[in-house]
Amino acid sequence: MFSFNMFDHPIPRVFQNRFSTQYRCFSVSMLAGPNDRSDVEKGGKIIMPPSALDQLSRLNITYPMLFKLTNKNSDRMTHCGVLEFVADEGICYLPHWMMQNLLLEEGGLVQVESVNLQVATYSKFQPQSPDFLDITNPKAVLENALRNFACLTTGDVIAINYNEKIYELRVMETKPDKAVSIIECDMNVDFDAPLGYKEPERQVQHEESTEGEADHSGYAGELGFRAFSGSGNRLDGKKKGVEPSPSPIKPGDIKRGIPNYEFKLGKITFIRNSRPLVKKVEEDEAGGRFIAFSGEGQSLRKKGRKP
C-alpha cells in the first residue's frame, strides 16, 4: 500500500478553525420585522445570518464568539460580539455608531473574522461633549451601559444611552492590548477631560491690609438705629417737651468689639459685664477691717445707780 501526502506539514488548527467571510452591512433600523430592535443600538453586538451559526458550530472556536470587522476600502477596523443569527443570508446588521467608526454606508461590504481577545484590566474614556459631566455618577452609568458590549477597541467612539440622551465616548486606552474582551472581567475605568471642556477660572480675592488705627469718622453717618431717639406723648395732650433731643454721638464713642481669642468649639461663655471690674484698694487701717463679735449688746431693762 502506498500513501501520498500533498503537504509535508499538517495544516495548523488556527487556520482550520478560523471564520472569515464578507457581508453586506446595514444599520439596525433597516431590519425587517414587527419587533423594535433599538436594543441593538445600545450595545456593541451585531446580528448575523443563520448560515454563520452553522459554519461556526462546525469550527472548534472559543466562546464567547468575538469578531473583527474590517472595511478594506478605508482600512478601518473594530471588534464586536454577536447578538442573534436572524439576519437574511449575505447580510449583517450593525449599530449606527459602529458603521460610523468603519466609515461604512448602507449596503457596504465588511469583512467578518473570528478572533480571540484578552480579558480587559484597564480602559480610559474621553467624553465627546461636556454634557457628560451633568451625570451624577458617570462610572455607574458607564458600567451599566457596557453590559451590552462584548469588547472594546482603542480609537473607537462608542455611544451609550442615558435618560433618553445619547452620549459618545472615545476609547483612549485599553490594557493589556488595543482590543480587549470585557465579558466577565474586573476592569478599572478612568475618564479623560471631555472634548471642549474648559476649567472655570478661579477669582483670586486680593485683601488690602490697613496699618494703623481705623478711621471712625464714617461710623456716625452709617449708624441707622439710635436707642431712645423717638418722640414722646403726654397724657394731657400738650406738645411741649415731647420733641426728641438726642445727644450727639462722637466718633470716639463707637468702639469695635473685642474678639474672644480663648474661644473653644463646644464651649459657651456668658459675659455678664464686658467692662473690667475695678479692683478695690484694701484699707491698711485696722479699724476698717472686719472683726467678728466686736459689737455691743443692749439691755431692755436699765438699772439705776444706787446713791
C-alpha positions in Angstrom: 0.0 0.0 0.0 1.1 3.5 -0.8 0.3 6.7 0.9 0.6 10.2 -0.6 0.9 13.3 1.4 0.4 16.6 -0.5 1.8 18.7 2.4 4.9 17.8 4.3 3.5 19.5 7.4 -0.1 19.4 8.7 -2.2 22.5 8.5 -2.3 24.4 11.8 -5.6 24.3 13.7 -5.5 28.1 13.8 -6.3 28.3 10.1 -8.7 25.4 10.2 -10.8 27.0 13.0 -10.9 30.5 11.6 -14.2 32.0 10.4 -13.8 34.6 7.7 -16.4 35.9 5.3 -17.9 39.1 3.8 -21.4 40.5 4.3 -23.4 43.5 3.1 -23.9 45.6 6.2 -27.0 47.7 7.1 -28.0 49.6 10.2 -30.4 48.1 12.7 -33.2 50.5 11.5 -33.3 48.6 8.2 -34.0 45.3 10.0 -37.4 44.0 8.8 -39.8 42.7 11.5 -42.6 43.8 13.8 -40.4 43.9 16.8 -38.4 47.1 17.7 -34.7 46.3 17.8 -33.5 49.5 19.3 -31.6 47.4 22.0 -29.0 46.6 19.3 -28.1 50.3 19.1 -27.4 50.5 22.8 -24.6 47.9 22.6 -21.6 46.6 20.7 -23.1 43.4 19.1 -24.2 42.6 15.6 -26.9 40.4 14.0 -25.6 37.7 11.6 -27.4 35.2 9.2 -28.2 31.6 10.3 -25.6 30.2 7.9 -22.9 31.8 10.0 -24.1 29.9 13.1 -24.0 26.7 11.1 -20.4 27.3 10.0 -19.3 28.4 13.4 -20.7 25.3 15.1 -18.5 23.2 12.8 -15.4 25.0 13.8 -13.6 24.5 17.1 -13.8 28.1 18.2 -13.6 29.5 21.6 -16.6 31.2 23.4 -17.8 33.8 23.7 -17.8 34.5 20.0 -15.9 37.6 19.2 -15.3 39.0 15.7 -13.1 41.5 13.9 -14.9 43.8 11.4 -12.7 45.4 8.7 -13.6 47.9 6.0 -10.9 47.2 3.4 -11.8 50.3 1.4 -11.0 52.7 4.3 -8.6 50.4 6.2 -10.7 50.8 9.4 -11.4 48.0 11.8 -13.2 47.3 15.1 -14.3 44.4 17.2 -17.7 43.2 18.3 -19.8 40.3 19.6 -22.9 38.6 18.1 -26.4 39.0 19.5 -28.5 36.8 17.2 -28.4 34.8 14.0 -31.7 36.0 12.4 -30.5 38.2 9.5 -31.0 37.5 5.9 -28.4 35.5 4.0 -25.4 37.6 3.0 -26.5 40.5 5.2 -25.4 41.6 8.7 -26.9 44.4 10.8 -24.6 46.8 12.8 -25.2 49.6 15.3 -25.1 53.0 13.8 -22.1 54.2 15.8 -20.2 51.1 14.6 -20.9 51.9 11.0 -19.6 55.4 11.6 -16.3 54.1 13.0 -15.9 51.9 10.0 -16.9 54.6 7.5 -19.5 52.3 6.1 -22.6 53.2 4.1 -25.8 51.2 3.8 -25.1 48.1 1.8 -21.3 48.4 2.1 -19.0 45.3 2.3 -17.5 44.4 5.6 -15.1 41.5 6.4 -16.1 39.5 9.4 -13.4 37.3 11.1 -13.5 35.3 14.3 -10.8 36.4 16.9 -9.7 35.6 20.4 -9.1 38.6 22.7 -7.5 39.0 26.1 -9.6 40.0 29.1 -9.5 43.7 29.9 -7.9 45.1 33.0 -8.0 48.8 32.3 -9.7 51.3 30.0 -9.8 55.0 29.6 -12.6 57.0 28.0 -12.9 60.6 26.8 -16.5 62.1 26.6 -17.0 63.9 23.3 -19.2 66.6 25.0 -19.1 68.5 28.3 -22.7 67.5 28.9 -21.4 64.1 30.2 -20.3 66.0 33.4 -24.0 66.6 34.2 -24.3 62.9 35.1 -24.2 62.4 38.9 -22.3 59.0 38.8 -20.7 58.5 35.4 -18.9 55.4 36.4 -22.0 53.6 37.4 -23.8 54.7 34.2 -20.9 53.5 32.0 -20.7 50.2 33.9 -24.4 49.6 33.3 -24.1 50.5 29.6 -21.0 48.3 29.0 -23.1 45.2 29.9 -24.4 45.3 26.3 -20.9 45.3 24.9 -18.6 42.3 24.3 -15.3 44.0 23.6 -13.5 47.4 23.3 -11.1 48.7 20.6 -8.7 51.6 21.2 -9.7 54.6 19.0 -13.4 53.7 18.7 -16.2 56.1 19.6 -18.9 54.2 21.4 -22.4 55.6 22.1 -24.4 55.0 25.3 -28.0 55.9 26.0 -28.9 57.5 29.4 -32.1 59.4 30.3 -33.2 59.4 26.6 -30.0 61.1 25.6 -27.0 59.7 23.6 -23.5 60.3 24.9 -20.5 59.5 22.8 -17.2 58.4 24.4 -13.9 57.7 22.7 -11.9 54.7 23.9 -8.5 56.3 24.6 -6.6 53.3 26.0 -7.2 49.7 26.8 -5.0 47.2 28.6 -3.4 44.7 28.1 -4.0 45.1 24.4 -5.5 47.5 21.9 -8.6 45.3 21.6 -9.9 43.5 24.7 -12.8 41.5 25.9 -15.0 42.9 28.7 -17.2 39.9 29.3 -16.9 38.8 33.0 -13.9 40.9 33.8 -12.7 43.2 36.6 -11.7 46.3 34.7 -10.6 49.7 36.1 -12.2 52.6 34.4 -10.8 56.1 34.1 -12.0 59.3 32.4 -10.2 62.0 30.5 -11.3 65.6 30.3 -14.3 66.0 27.9 -13.7 67.3 24.5 -14.0 71.1 24.5 -14.1 71.3 28.3 -12.6 74.4 29.9 -11.8 74.7 33.6 -13.5 77.6 35.3 -11.2 80.5 36.2 -10.7 81.0 39.8 -11.1 84.5 41.1 -8.4 85.5 43.5 -9.5 87.9 46.1 -6.9 90.5 47.0 -7.2 91.6 50.6 -5.7 95.0 51.2 -4.1 95.3 54.7 -4.5 98.6 56.5 -1.9 99.7 59.0 -2.5 102.0 61.9 -5.7 102.9 63.7 -9.0 102.6 62.0 -10.8 105.7 60.9 -14.0 106.2 62.9 -15.2 109.3 61.1 -17.7 107.5 58.9 -19.3 105.5 61.8 -21.7 108.2 62.8 -23.2 108.6 59.3 -23.5 104.9 58.7 -25.3 104.3 62.1 -29.0 104.0 61.4 -30.6 103.0 64.7 -30.2 105.0 67.9 -31.8 104.0 71.1 -34.4 106.3 72.8 -34.4 108.8 69.9 -38.1 108.8 69.3 -40.7 111.4 70.4 -42.9 111.1 73.4 -46.6 111.7 74.2 -48.1 113.4 77.2 -51.3 112.4 79.0 -52.7 116.0 78.9 -52.2 116.2 75.1 -49.8 119.1 75.2 -46.9 119.0 72.8 -44.5 120.8 75.0 -41.3 118.9 75.8 -42.0 115.9 73.7 -39.6 116.7 70.8 -36.6 114.3 70.8 -33.4 115.9 71.7 -30.8 113.1 71.4 -27.3 113.8 72.4 -24.9 113.8 69.5 -22.6 110.7 69.2 -19.0 111.3 68.9 -16.9 109.1 66.6 -14.7 108.2 69.5 -17.6 106.8 71.5 -18.1 104.0 69.0 -15.8 101.1 69.7 -15.3 97.8 67.9 -16.0 94.6 69.7 -13.0 92.6 71.0 -12.9 89.0 69.7 -12.6 86.2 72.2 -9.2 84.6 71.4 -9.8 81.9 74.0 -12.9 80.5 72.2 -13.1 76.8 72.1 -15.5 74.7 70.0 -18.4 73.4 72.1 -17.9 75.9 74.9 -20.4 78.7 75.6 -19.2 81.8 77.5 -21.7 84.1 79.2 -20.3 87.6 79.5 -22.3 89.5 82.1 -20.2 92.6 82.2 -18.0 93.5 79.3 -16.1 96.1 81.3 -13.4 95.0 83.6 -14.2 95.5 87.3 -12.1 98.0 89.2 -10.1 96.3 92.0 -10.8 97.7 95.4 -7.9 99.0 97.4 -7.5 97.3 100.7 -7.5 99.6 103.7 -4.4 99.5 105.8 -6.2 100.7 108.9 -7.1 98.1 111.4 -10.4 99.8 112.2 -11.5 99.4 108.7 -11.1 95.6 108.8 -14.0 93.3 109.8 -13.7 91.8 113.3 -16.1 89.1 114.4 -18.2 89.6 117.6 -16.9 93.1 118.1 -20.4 94.8 118.6 -22.0 96.0 121.8 -25.0 94.5 123.4 -28.2 96.3 124.6 -30.4 95.6 127.5 -34.2 96.2 127.7 -34.1 96.9 131.4 -31.7 99.7 132.6 -30.5 99.5 136.2 -30.3 102.8 138.1 -27.3 103.7 140.1 -27.6 103.4 143.8 -26.8 106.6 145.7 
